[in-house]
Amino acid sequence: MPYINLKVVGKLSKEQKEKIAKEFSDTLLKVAGKKKESTYLVIDEVNGENWAQGERFFG
């Protein structure tokens, strides 16, 4: 059972989330033979104020 936790800065639309879920599940099916119904994806939308790279905050 694949489990994917994707973190992104900012908000995504429902359509974007649906496309991301399709692409991830398609890839796991093609590459690893994992059934789509067995793939779980959690998308965490993180406020830029809570996201940093080194000393640089994105918020």
Secondary structure as UniProt FT lines:
FT   STRAND          3..9
FT   HELIX           14..32
FT   HELIX           36..38
FT   STRAND          40..46
FT   HELIX           48..50
FT   STRAND          52..53
FT   TURN            54..55
FT   STRAND          56..57
//
